[in-house]
Amino acid sequence: MKGALGLKIEVFDNQIEGALKALKKQMLKEGLFQEMKRRAHYEKPSVKKKRKAAQARKKRRKALKRMQQNEFD
């Protein structure tokens, strides 16, 4: 992750449930849950390299799909 994340949730009228829901949604969007899971155990360099390559493939495929969809619009 890059730098410090500025997650900020404001609580109005002691509505904790809504604030927690908003916080969870923001953390999912930022990928923090995935990051915490990944850091729970040591990851060998070879496994880390494979994971990063798979993420790059997925990102490339997603961008390509988005570009193709924009051509037809």
N, C-alpha and C positions, 0 to 999 in steps of 0.2 A: 504494500500500500504506500501511497505517496504522502508524506508529511502527516500532520495532525488533522484529523477530520473534525469539522466544526458542527457536530450534531447538536441541535438545540430544539427542545420541545417546550412549549409554554403550557402551563396547566392553568385552566380557568375554572373558578368556582369549585375547587377540590375534586375535579373530575379526573381521577387517577386512571381509571380504566381506558378512557379515550386517549389520554396522554401516552399510556403504555402501548396501545394499539398503533398510534402514530409513530412512536419510537421504533417499534418492531418493524413497521413498514419501511421506515427510513433506513434501518440497519440492513434489511434484506436488499434494498435498492443499492446500497453502498457495497454489499458483499461481505459484511463483517462476520456474519454467521459462518459463511464458507471459510473465511480466513481463520476464525477461531478453531474450527474443526481441523483445518490443515496444520495449524501450529500445535495441536494437542500432542502430536507424536513427531519424532524425528523423521525426516524425509531424506532418503539417500539421494545424492546428486543425480544419479541416473534416473531415478523415479521423478525427480523434480524436472529434469530436462524433458522427459516424455510427457509430463503433465502440461508443461508450458507449450510444447509443440502441439498438443491436442487442443489447447485453448486457442492457439493462433489459427489452427485449421478451422475451428468452429467460428471464430470471429471473421475470418476471410469468407467462409461460406455464407454467413449471415449478411455481410456487406454485399457480396455478389448477388444474393437473392434480392436484397433491397434495391440494388441498381437495376436489376432486370425488371422488377415490379414497377419502378419509376418510368422505365422506357415505354411500358404499355399504358400508362395513365395519360 
